[in-house]
């Protein structure tokens, strides 16, 4: 974890999560719904959270954005907000896997163990990753498992000696921005992202792009996803 004032953002599961941390300790946080027309509420909520912490944008030492996978549109909103704030503050942007925030934000994971964090990927699938926590509950390792059929996850977890955790699992948890305080070992040595090119890992194509390609019989020529 970087010292100083850090703004953490994520919305991989749909709701937008915001946290301000000072030297790794959360001093203000907020969650805002981002579905449908409510997405314009996210940036105002970010500014309100900074104000509640008594922090100005120019005071930030870094902005850390949830890097997905997860909700396509919500992640794009988070990425745009994070880049804009970094440009305004002149501070670096770092990405953190959203699946790591699921584990790191839940109190029951403060022990040495293995976890499979999941998020709904639609079409009967889940985004999944195998994560390890140490005795303090810090996330020390992450291995992406990719898109996994939801029905196969219990057997996969048993095979790996891991506990399932996520919005749709028995151990229910969301990727909350405050979890950044327990992702230090995972981010150790990570350099800043390039503001011009960085994007979250969406995990799969947006539904709009899938429908377009099905209707036209070929992939988008540009290779870019539709919003």
N, C-alpha and C positions, 0 to 999 in steps of 0.2 A: 504494500500500500504506500502511495505517495504521502509525504507529510504535507502539512498546510491544509488549505481549504479545497475540498474536492466535491464536485457536483456529480452525482450518479443518476443515470436515467435508464429506464427499461419499460417496454410495453409488449414483450413477446407473447404474453398470454391474453392480451386484449386490454385490460386496465393499465393505465399509465402509472408507473411508480417513479417517485422522485425522492432523493435524499441528499442532504448536505452533510458532509463529514469533515470534522476538524481533527487532523492527526489520527484518522482511523476511527473516530467516535462519531456516531450519528447525532447531530444537533437539531435537525429538523427533517421531517419527511411528510409526504402526502401521496395519496392515491387518487386518481381521477379516471372516470369512465371515458373511453375513447371510441366507442362504437358509433357507427353511422355519422350523423352530422355533429356529434359531440367532439370531433377531433380538434376543432379550433380551441378547445378548452385546455389543451395540454400546455402550450407555451405560457398562457397566463398563469397556470398553476405552478409552472417552474419559477416564474418571477415571484409569485406569492410565497413559495417555499424559501427562496433566497431571502426575501424580505423578513420572513419569520425568523430566520437565522441571523439576521443583521448583517448579511453578506451582500456586497455589490458584485456585479459580474466581473469587474476588473480585479477583484480580490482573488479570483479563483486560480489555484495552482494547476488544476487540470479538470477536464470533463471526461467522465468514463461512461460510455454508452453500451447498453446491452447489444451484443452483436448477433443475437438470434441463436438458433432458428426460431420461427414463430410467426405470429400474425403479420402478414405482408405489409398492409397499409400502415398499421401502428408502428412497426419497426422503421418504415420509411419516415414517418413523422418524427420519431425519436432521433434518427440519424440527421435529419435536416436541422432540427433544433440544436443538437449537439454541435454540429459544424458551425452554425451561425454564432453560437455563444463562444466557441473557441476563436473564431475570427475576431469577434468583438473584444474578447478579453486578452487575445494574444497568448493563449495558453494551449498546451498540447491536448489532443484527443486520444484516448485509449479505448479499446474495445474489450469487453468481458463477455464470455459465453453466457447467454441467458440461462441455460440449463444449470450452470454453476450457481447462479443466484438463487435458484429454487432450493438447492441444498443449503447454501450458506445463510439464508434468511430464516431457517426454521430452527427453533430452539432444541428440538429433540435430536438434531444431528450433531450436537456438541460432544462427539466421542469418536474414537477411532473405529471406522467402519467403511463399508462400500455401499454405494447407492446407485440406483438407476433412476436418473431424473428424466421425466417425460413431459411433452407438451402435445396437445392435439394437432395432428397434421391433416385432419379431414380424411375422407374416403377410407375410414377404418384403420388408419395408420397413426403412429405417434413418432415424433422426433424423440430420440433417446440418446443418452450418453451415460457411460459408467464413470462414476466419480469416487474419489477416496478422500476421507477426512482423517485428520490426526486426532490425538487425544484432546486437543484444545478446540476441535471442531473446525479448524481451518481446512479449506479445500486445497489439497496438495497435488491432485492429478485428475485429468479428464481424458477419457477416450471416447470419441464419438462412435455411436452405434448406427447412425443414419436413420433412415425411415424403417420402422419396425411395425409389422401388423400388431395391433393392440392385443389381439387374442393370444399372441405368443409370448407376451411380456412376462407373465408369472413364471412360466417355465424357464425363460431366459434368466430371470432374476435368481431363481433357485440354483440354476447351473453355475452362476457366477458368485453365489454367496452374497447377493446384494439385496437391499430393500428398495422397493419401488416407491417413488415420491414424485408428486406433481399435482396439478389441479384436478385430475381425473383419477387419482390413485387413492388407495385406502389411507395412506399418509398424505393428506392433502396440503399442498403448499404452492404458492405463487412465486414467480421470479421478482422479488422485491429488491429495490435499489439498495436498501440498507445492508443487504448481504455482502456488499463490496468489502466491508470491514473484515470478512473472513476469507477473502480471495487473494490475500497478499502473496502466499507461496505460488499460487497459480499464475500470477501476473509478474512475478519477480523477473526482472531483466527485459520485460516487454518495452519496446520502443514506441514512440508516438506514431499514430497513423497519419497517412498523407491525406490532408483535408480535401484535396481535389478528387481523389479516387476512392476513398474508403466508403464501403457500403456494408450493412449487416449481411449475414448469411441467412437468406430467407428460407432455405431448406427445400423448397419446391416452387414451381412456377405459380404465379397468381392465377386465380380462377379465370380472370378476364383473358389472360394470355392463353390458357388451356383452351378456352372456348374459341378464341380467334384462330388458333392453329388447327383445331378440329374442323372449323368451318372452311378454312382456306386450303387445308391439306398440306401445309408446309410450315416450318418454323419461321418466326419473324426474321427478316433478313438482317436487321440491325443486331440481333442477338440480345437486345435489351428487353427487360420485362415491362409489361404494361402496368401502370398504377391502378 
